[in-house]
Amino acid sequence: MSDQFIGIDVGGTKIAVTVLQDGEFSADHVVHTEQSSQEALLAQLSEAVEQACTPDTRAIGIGLPSVIEFATGRIRSSVNIPLADVPLRTLLGERVGLPVHVENDASCAALAEAYDGGRLVSPELVMFTIGTGVGGGWVLGGRLYRGARTSAAEVGHTLIACDLERGDAGALEPFPQYGSLERLASGRALDRLARAAADKWPDSYLGHRRASSGSVEGPDVVAGAQAGDGACVYCLRVLGQRLGIGIANAINTFDPLEVVIGGGVSHAGDLLVEPARESAFRHVVPGLGVETTIRVARHGPRAGVLGAALLAAQEHAAERGGATAQDAVAGELAP
């Protein structure tokens, strides 16, 4: 049998587990996330690995909503899960007796989007995940870029609007900062746009929705826009234009082959992507982005768990020396 790699995607409500072998992924096994304590969650992760392991398992990749020191696998801080200042790679590796590689979940999603059908198809890629907040990842030369010590791609904190003429310019701001993508182009930002649109256009889909249910949120905007409501289309256009400025910054910095938009808000499809694309290329340096494609994520909600398994395969290949990540993913490393 060929080498096998386990991928685990840890979220605030669920944990998904998949197995990569011979370039194919198994169906996901999904359980509810244990939130009662750090130790309970670690025990749950150990159990998930042990249930998926076979004699062919070579490594485990885990994606989490966390700031991670990749070289040591230490979690510095997390969002929506009870893990902070935890040497997860060491603790879990000792429990299961296999190499464990720990990465930010959005970076895992970016790695998954660089692959299609078990093959690396986009070695230069930037991903933006637009959910409650804004996350993302960078794939450069076919591998995740992490910076000097941590999972570097905190694209949600890219500044796209900054008023330096204000009297308090330079003052410290709480995160997410006012002019960041996280503040202006996230799911929460779409919630705010929805409420403002319901105020301005009470006869719109959003106005009627709030009158009947008492509130409106981002998913209402997507539903209304897909039904052709003008106010909802406007909200997505504003969000897309803001996102486009962040995309332009990424293209100006990396000139990637692809910019991928994922996360819950990406369900809006072209209603979000088209204004983002138009805005991005208005702000790109002439001559850059000539070969850049901007698209919606192909793997949807599975991207994180697929990327975690790909991460395990890549790191296993790197540790073997001379073997390629492509060989590892395709299952061609077995003796």
Secondary structure, 3 states (H helix, E strand, C coil): CCCEEEEEEECCCEEEEEEEECCEECCCEEEECCCCCHHHHHHHHHHHHHHHCCCCEEEEEEEECEEEECCCCEEEEECCCCCCCEEHHHHHHHHHCCCEEEEEHHHHHHHHHCEECCEECCCCEEEEEECCCEEEEEEECCEECCCCCECCCCHHHCECCCCCCCCCCCCCCCCCCCCEHHHHCCHHHHHHHHHHHHHHCCCCHHHHHHHHHCCCCHHHHHHHHHCCCHHHHHHHHHHHHHHHHHHHHHHHHHCCCEEEEECHHHHHCHHHHHHHHHHHHHCCCCCCCCCCEEEECCCHHHHHHHHHHHHHHHHHHHHHCCCCHHHHHHCCCCC
